Amino acid sequence: MTADEVRYTDVVCIGAGFAGICVGAQLQRQLGVDSFHIYEREASVGGTWFKNQYPGVMCDVPSIVYSLSFAPRRNWSDLYAPYQEILAYLTDVSRKYDLERRTSLRTQVTAAAWDDERKRWRVTLRNVDSGAEFAHECKLLFTGVGQFGRPRTVEDLGAIGPERFAGPILLSTSWDHSVDLTGKRVVLIGNGCTSCGFLTPWCLVSAACLRTLSILRHGQPNPPSSRRQGREHRATFTKQTLDRTRRTPGAGRHRRVHGTICAVDRAYFP
């Protein structure tokens, strides 16, 4: 498409993570709308589950309830599924609803303006690889941009910057897997779900870190983080729970299944 050409669909969605995939599927399922297009800056669908690939990244809620209501998944391998399974699930949903041909990857939205006279949005886009720009017009613009796509750096936090620290500085959304942490002293900034995943015991054992220091921005640790950091082995769902959710539509949201999950959670993380 040249810079002079303007594409049109009734709907444009920014982002192909959970929100964008859900919008694309539900436009077809609920409204019978086929005139839509999704633009994604990264090289794959999946949103945060494609962007975040740091050691230990996993679902931070029981994975049996972490799926779209119209595309439930019950065969998770772990109580807190790893990112690879969640990314594969989102890819499968995207394919099921034929979203791949309606999705442009490596394409970033740079501007969007409403034309009140024509009652249309004019969206300006840029191909991340070539730098070529083009426009797309639509009646409805949906933004499915998540909160984890643009990480805060150490400079943003006022911490030690690269000019004062000679070692590698890793970000959860652009993890450098070539960096070997064996025998290293590690400083971890933050104590939310990300640090919780990274600090799981098997990560520390595999990295053989000599010392790990968590810098907290608030006065006390985040309760879920401190609870899950004590986990010594992986937990899985019981056969009874999985059988119940497979047999009963919507069982993943039923209070009895929630009760079973909560009981398992309390057993592993008292």
C-alpha positions as a Markdown table, in Angstrom:
| # | Residue | x | y | z |
|---|---|---|---|---|
| 1 | Met | 0.0 | 0.0 | 0.0 |
| 2 | Thr | 1.4 | 3.4 | -1.0 |
| 3 | Ala | 1.3 | 6.5 | 1.2 |
| 4 | Asp | -1.4 | 8.0 | -1.0 |
| 5 | Glu | -3.8 | 5.1 | -0.6 |
| 6 | Val | -6.3 | 5.1 | 2.2 |
| 7 | Arg | -7.7 | 1.9 | 3.5 |
| 8 | Tyr | -11.2 | 1.6 | 4.9 |
| 9 | Thr | -13.0 | -0.8 | 7.3 |
| 10 | Asp | -15.9 | -0.1 | 9.6 |
| 11 | Val | -13.7 | -0.9 | 12.7 |
| 12 | Val | -10.0 | -0.6 | 13.4 |
| 13 | Cys | -8.5 | -2.2 | 16.5 |
| 14 | Ile | -5.1 | -1.2 | 17.9 |
| 15 | Gly | -3.4 | -4.2 | 19.5 |
| 16 | Ala | -3.6 | -7.9 | 19.0 |
| 17 | Gly | -3.4 | -9.1 | 22.6 |
| 18 | Phe | -6.3 | -10.4 | 24.7 |
| 19 | Ala | -8.5 | -7.3 | 24.0 |
| 20 | Gly | -7.8 | -7.2 | 20.3 |
| 21 | Ile | -8.4 | -10.9 | 19.8 |
| 22 | Cys | -11.6 | -10.7 | 21.8 |
| 23 | Val | -12.9 | -7.7 | 19.8 |
| 24 | Gly | -12.2 | -9.4 | 16.5 |
| 25 | Ala | -13.9 | -12.6 | 17.5 |
| 26 | Gln | -16.9 | -10.9 | 19.1 |
| 27 | Leu | -17.5 | -8.6 | 16.2 |
| 28 | Gln | -18.2 | -11.7 | 14.2 |
| 29 | Arg | -19.9 | -13.8 | 16.8 |
| 30 | Gln | -22.2 | -11.2 | 18.4 |
| 31 | Leu | -22.6 | -8.5 | 15.7 |
| 32 | Gly | -21.9 | -10.3 | 12.4 |
| 33 | Val | -19.4 | -7.6 | 11.5 |
| 34 | Asp | -16.6 | -8.6 | 9.1 |
| 35 | Ser | -15.4 | -5.2 | 8.1 |
| 36 | Phe | -12.6 | -4.7 | 10.6 |
| 37 | His | -8.8 | -4.8 | 10.8 |
| 38 | Ile | -6.3 | -5.2 | 13.7 |
| 39 | Tyr | -2.9 | -3.5 | 13.8 |
| 40 | Glu | -0.2 | -4.9 | 16.1 |
| 41 | Arg | 3.2 | -3.3 | 16.7 |
| 42 | Glu | 5.0 | -6.6 | 17.6 |
| 43 | Ala | 5.8 | -9.6 | 15.4 |
| 44 | Ser | 3.1 | -11.8 | 16.8 |
| 45 | Val | -0.3 | -11.7 | 18.3 |
| 46 | Gly | -0.4 | -12.2 | 22.1 |
| 47 | Gly | 0.2 | -8.8 | 23.6 |
| 48 | Thr | 1.8 | -9.0 | 26.9 |
| 49 | Trp | 2.2 | -12.8 | 26.6 |
| 50 | Phe | 4.4 | -12.3 | 23.6 |
| 51 | Lys | 6.2 | -9.3 | 24.8 |
| 52 | Asn | 7.1 | -10.7 | 28.3 |
| 53 | Gln | 9.4 | -13.7 | 28.1 |
| 54 | Tyr | 11.5 | -13.3 | 31.3 |
| 55 | Pro | 12.4 | -16.3 | 33.4 |
| 56 | Gly | 9.5 | -17.5 | 35.4 |
| 57 | Val | 6.7 | -15.5 | 33.6 |
| 58 | Met | 3.4 | -17.2 | 34.3 |
| 59 | Cys | -0.3 | -16.5 | 34.9 |
| 60 | Asp | -0.8 | -14.7 | 38.2 |
| 61 | Val | -4.3 | -16.1 | 38.8 |
| 62 | Pro | -5.4 | -19.8 | 38.6 |
| 63 | Ser | -5.2 | -20.5 | 34.9 |
| 64 | Ile | -8.4 | -22.5 | 34.8 |
| 65 | Val | -10.3 | -19.2 | 34.9 |
| 66 | Tyr | -7.9 | -17.4 | 32.6 |
| 67 | Ser | -9.5 | -17.8 | 29.2 |
| 68 | Leu | -12.2 | -16.1 | 27.1 |
| 69 | Ser | -15.8 | -17.1 | 28.0 |
| 70 | Phe | -16.5 | -18.0 | 24.4 |
| 71 | Ala | -13.3 | -20.0 | 24.0 |
| 72 | Pro | -12.6 | -21.7 | 27.3 |
| 73 | Arg | -9.5 | -23.8 | 27.9 |
| 74 | Arg | -9.4 | -26.4 | 30.6 |
| 75 | Asn | -6.3 | -28.4 | 29.9 |
| 76 | Trp | -3.7 | -26.2 | 31.5 |
| 77 | Ser | -0.6 | -28.0 | 32.6 |
| 78 | Asp | -0.1 | -25.9 | 35.8 |
| 79 | Leu | -2.1 | -24.1 | 38.4 |
| 80 | Tyr | -0.4 | -21.0 | 37.1 |
| 81 | Ala | 0.2 | -21.6 | 33.4 |
| 82 | Pro | 3.5 | -20.5 | 31.9 |
| 83 | Tyr | 3.5 | -17.9 | 29.2 |
| 84 | Gln | 4.1 | -20.3 | 26.4 |
| 85 | Glu | 0.8 | -22.0 | 27.0 |
| 86 | Ile | -1.1 | -18.7 | 27.2 |
| 87 | Leu | 0.5 | -17.4 | 24.0 |
| 88 | Ala | -0.3 | -20.7 | 22.2 |
| 89 | Tyr | -3.9 | -20.4 | 23.5 |
| 90 | Leu | -4.3 | -16.8 | 22.1 |
| 91 | Thr | -2.7 | -17.9 | 18.8 |
| 92 | Asp | -5.3 | -20.7 | 18.5 |
| 93 | Val | -8.2 | -18.4 | 19.2 |
| 94 | Ser | -6.9 | -16.0 | 16.6 |
| 95 | Arg | -6.7 | -18.7 | 14.0 |
| 96 | Lys | -10.1 | -20.1 | 15.0 |
| 97 | Tyr | -11.8 | -16.8 | 14.2 |
| 98 | Asp | -9.7 | -16.2 | 11.1 |
| 99 | Leu | -8.1 | -13.1 | 12.6 |
| 100 | Glu | -4.7 | -13.7 | 11.0 |
| 101 | Arg | -5.8 | -12.4 | 7.6 |
| 102 | Arg | -7.3 | -9.3 | 9.3 |
| 103 | Thr | -4.2 | -8.5 | 11.3 |
| 104 | Ser | -1.2 | -6.5 | 10.2 |
| 105 | Leu | 1.9 | -7.2 | 12.4 |
| 106 | Arg | 4.9 | -4.9 | 12.8 |
| 107 | Thr | 2.6 | -1.9 | 12.2 |
| 108 | Gln | 2.4 | 0.9 | 14.7 |
| 109 | Val | -0.3 | 3.5 | 15.0 |
| 110 | Thr | 1.4 | 7.0 | 15.1 |
| 111 | Ala | -1.7 | 9.2 | 15.1 |
| 112 | Ala | -5.5 | 9.1 | 15.1 |
| 113 | Ala | -7.8 | 12.1 | 14.4 |
| 114 | Trp | -11.6 | 12.3 | 14.2 |
| 115 | Asp | -13.1 | 14.0 | 11.1 |
| 116 | Asp | -16.4 | 15.4 | 12.5 |
| 117 | Glu | -17.6 | 16.4 | 9.0 |
| 118 | Arg | -17.2 | 13.0 | 7.5 |
| 119 | Lys | -17.8 | 11.1 | 10.8 |
| 120 | Arg | -14.7 | 9.0 | 10.4 |
| 121 | Trp | -11.5 | 8.3 | 12.2 |
| 122 | Arg | -8.3 | 8.8 | 10.2 |
| 123 | Val | -5.6 | 6.6 | 11.6 |
| 124 | Thr | -1.9 | 7.1 | 10.6 |
| 125 | Leu | 0.2 | 4.0 | 10.6 |
| 126 | Arg | 3.9 | 3.2 | 10.1 |
| 127 | Asn | 5.5 | -0.1 | 9.1 |
| 128 | Val | 8.0 | -0.8 | 11.9 |
| 129 | Asp | 10.5 | -2.5 | 9.5 |
| 130 | Ser | 10.4 | -0.3 | 6.4 |
| 131 | Gly | 9.3 | 3.0 | 8.0 |
| 132 | Ala | 6.6 | 3.4 | 5.3 |
| 133 | Glu | 3.5 | 5.3 | 6.4 |
| 134 | Phe | -0.1 | 5.0 | 5.3 |
| 135 | Ala | -3.6 | 5.8 | 6.5 |
| 136 | His | -6.7 | 3.8 | 7.4 |
| 137 | Glu | -10.2 | 5.3 | 7.9 |
| 138 | Cys | -12.9 | 3.8 | 10.0 |
| 139 | Lys | -16.2 | 4.6 | 11.8 |
| 140 | Leu | -15.2 | 3.0 | 15.1 |
| 141 | Leu | -11.7 | 3.0 | 16.6 |
| 142 | Phe | -11.0 | 0.5 | 19.4 |
| 143 | Thr | -7.8 | 0.8 | 21.4 |
| 144 | Gly | -6.6 | -2.5 | 22.8 |
| 145 | Val | -3.2 | -1.2 | 23.9 |
| 146 | Gly | -2.2 | -2.8 | 27.1 |
| 147 | Gln | -0.3 | -1.3 | 30.0 |
| 148 | Phe | 2.8 | -3.5 | 29.7 |
| 149 | Gly | 3.9 | -2.6 | 26.2 |
| 150 | Arg | 6.1 | 0.4 | 27.2 |
| 151 | Pro | 8.1 | -0.5 | 30.3 |
| 152 | Arg | 9.5 | 2.0 | 32.8 |
| 153 | Thr | 13.2 | 2.0 | 32.7 |
| 154 | Val | 15.7 | 2.4 | 35.6 |
| 155 | Glu | 16.1 | 6.0 | 34.5 |
| 156 | Asp | 12.4 | 6.6 | 34.8 |
| 157 | Leu | 12.5 | 5.3 | 38.4 |
| 158 | Gly | 15.4 | 7.4 | 39.3 |
| 159 | Ala | 17.6 | 4.4 | 40.0 |
| 160 | Ile | 21.2 | 3.7 | 39.0 |
| 161 | Gly | 21.5 | 4.4 | 35.3 |
| 162 | Pro | 23.9 | 2.7 | 32.8 |
| 163 | Glu | 26.4 | 5.6 | 33.2 |
| 164 | Arg | 26.9 | 4.5 | 36.9 |
| 165 | Phe | 26.5 | 0.7 | 36.5 |
| 166 | Ala | 28.7 | -1.3 | 34.2 |
| 167 | Gly | 26.7 | -4.6 | 34.4 |
| 168 | Pro | 23.7 | -5.6 | 32.2 |
| 169 | Ile | 20.4 | -4.0 | 32.9 |
| 170 | Leu | 17.5 | -6.3 | 32.0 |
| 171 | Leu | 13.8 | -5.3 | 31.4 |
| 172 | Ser | 11.0 | -7.8 | 31.7 |
| 173 | Thr | 9.5 | -6.8 | 28.4 |
| 174 | Ser | 12.8 | -7.1 | 26.5 |
| 175 | Trp | 14.7 | -9.8 | 28.4 |
| 176 | Asp | 18.1 | -10.7 | 27.1 |
| 177 | His | 18.4 | -14.4 | 27.4 |
| 178 | Ser | 22.1 | -14.3 | 26.4 |
| 179 | Val | 22.9 | -12.8 | 29.8 |
| 180 | Asp | 24.1 | -15.6 | 32.2 |
| 181 | Leu | 23.1 | -14.9 | 35.8 |
| 182 | Thr | 25.1 | -17.8 | 37.2 |
| 183 | Gly | 27.0 | -16.6 | 40.3 |
| 184 | Lys | 25.8 | -13.0 | 39.9 |
| 185 | Arg | 24.5 | -10.6 | 42.5 |
| 186 | Val | 21.1 | -9.5 | 41.3 |
| 187 | Val | 19.1 | -6.4 | 42.2 |
| 188 | Leu | 15.4 | -6.6 | 41.4 |
| 189 | Ile | 13.4 | -3.4 | 41.3 |
| 190 | Gly | 9.7 | -3.9 | 42.2 |
| 191 | Asn | 7.7 | -6.5 | 44.0 |
| 192 | Gly | 4.7 | -7.2 | 41.9 |
| 193 | Cys | 3.7 | -10.2 | 39.7 |
| 194 | Thr | 6.8 | -9.9 | 37.5 |
| 195 | Ser | 9.3 | -10.1 | 40.4 |
| 196 | Cys | 7.1 | -12.8 | 41.9 |
| 197 | Gly | 7.6 | -14.9 | 38.8 |
| 198 | Phe | 11.3 | -14.2 | 38.6 |
| 199 | Leu | 11.9 | -15.0 | 42.2 |
| 200 | Thr | 10.3 | -18.5 | 42.1 |
| 201 | Pro | 12.7 | -21.0 | 43.7 |
| 202 | Trp | 13.5 | -22.9 | 40.5 |
| 203 | Cys | 14.6 | -19.7 | 38.8 |
| 204 | Leu | 16.9 | -18.9 | 41.6 |
| 205 | Val | 18.3 | -22.4 | 41.7 |
| 206 | Ser | 18.9 | -22.5 | 38.0 |
| 207 | Ala | 20.5 | -19.1 | 38.0 |
| 208 | Ala | 22.6 | -20.0 | 41.1 |
| 209 | Cys | 22.5 | -16.4 | 42.2 |
| 210 | Leu | 24.7 | -15.6 | 45.2 |
| 211 | Arg | 22.4 | -12.8 | 46.4 |
| 212 | Thr | 19.2 | -11.2 | 45.4 |
| 213 | Leu | 17.9 | -7.8 | 46.7 |
| 214 | Ser | 14.4 | -6.6 | 46.0 |
| 215 | Ile | 13.9 | -2.8 | 46.0 |
| 216 | Leu | 10.4 | -2.0 | 47.1 |
| 217 | Arg | 8.8 | 1.3 | 46.2 |
| 218 | His | 6.3 | 1.0 | 49.0 |
| 219 | Gly | 6.5 | 0.2 | 52.7 |
| 220 | Gln | 5.6 | -3.5 | 52.5 |
| 221 | Pro | 5.7 | -6.4 | 50.1 |
| 222 | Asn | 2.8 | -7.2 | 47.8 |
| 223 | Pro | 0.9 | -10.0 | 49.6 |
| 224 | Pro | 0.5 | -12.2 | 46.5 |
| 225 | Ser | 4.2 | -11.9 | 45.7 |
| 226 | Ser | 5.3 | -12.8 | 49.2 |
| 227 | Arg | 2.9 | -15.7 | 49.2 |
| 228 | Arg | 4.0 | -17.2 | 45.8 |
| 229 | Gln | 7.7 | -16.7 | 46.5 |
| 230 | Gly | 7.5 | -19.4 | 49.1 |
| 231 | Arg | 6.4 | -22.0 | 46.5 |
| 232 | Glu | 8.7 | -24.9 | 46.3 |
| 233 | His | 7.2 | -27.0 | 43.5 |
| 234 | Arg | 4.7 | -26.7 | 40.7 |
| 235 | Ala | 1.0 | -27.3 | 41.4 |
| 236 | Thr | -1.5 | -28.8 | 39.0 |
| 237 | Phe | -5.3 | -29.1 | 39.0 |
| 238 | Thr | -6.9 | -32.3 | 40.3 |
| 239 | Lys | -8.5 | -34.7 | 37.8 |
| 240 | Gln | -11.8 | -34.1 | 39.5 |
| 241 | Thr | -11.6 | -30.3 | 38.9 |
| 242 | Leu | -10.6 | -30.7 | 35.3 |
| 243 | Asp | -13.3 | -33.3 | 34.6 |
| 244 | Arg | -15.9 | -31.1 | 36.1 |
| 245 | Thr | -14.9 | -28.1 | 34.0 |
| 246 | Arg | -14.9 | -30.2 | 30.8 |
| 247 | Arg | -18.3 | -31.7 | 31.4 |
| 248 | Thr | -20.1 | -28.5 | 32.5 |
| 249 | Pro | -20.4 | -25.4 | 30.2 |
| 250 | Gly | -19.3 | -22.4 | 32.2 |
| 251 | Ala | -18.1 | -24.5 | 35.1 |
| 252 | Gly | -14.9 | -22.4 | 35.2 |
| 253 | Arg | -16.9 | -19.6 | 36.6 |
| 254 | His | -19.0 | -21.7 | 38.9 |
| 255 | Arg | -18.6 | -21.1 | 42.6 |
| 256 | Arg | -17.8 | -24.7 | 43.3 |
| 257 | Val | -14.9 | -24.7 | 40.9 |
| 258 | His | -13.8 | -21.4 | 42.4 |
| 259 | Gly | -14.0 | -23.0 | 45.8 |
| 260 | Thr | -11.9 | -25.9 | 44.6 |
| 261 | Ile | -9.3 | -23.6 | 43.2 |
| 262 | Cys | -9.2 | -21.5 | 46.3 |
| 263 | Ala | -8.7 | -24.6 | 48.4 |
| 264 | Val | -5.8 | -25.7 | 46.2 |
| 265 | Asp | -4.4 | -22.2 | 46.4 |
| 266 | Arg | -4.6 | -22.1 | 50.2 |
| 267 | Ala | -3.0 | -25.6 | 50.4 |
| 268 | Tyr | 0.0 | -24.6 | 48.4 |
| 269 | Phe | 0.3 | -21.0 | 49.6 |
| 270 | Pro | -0.9 | -20.8 | 53.2 |
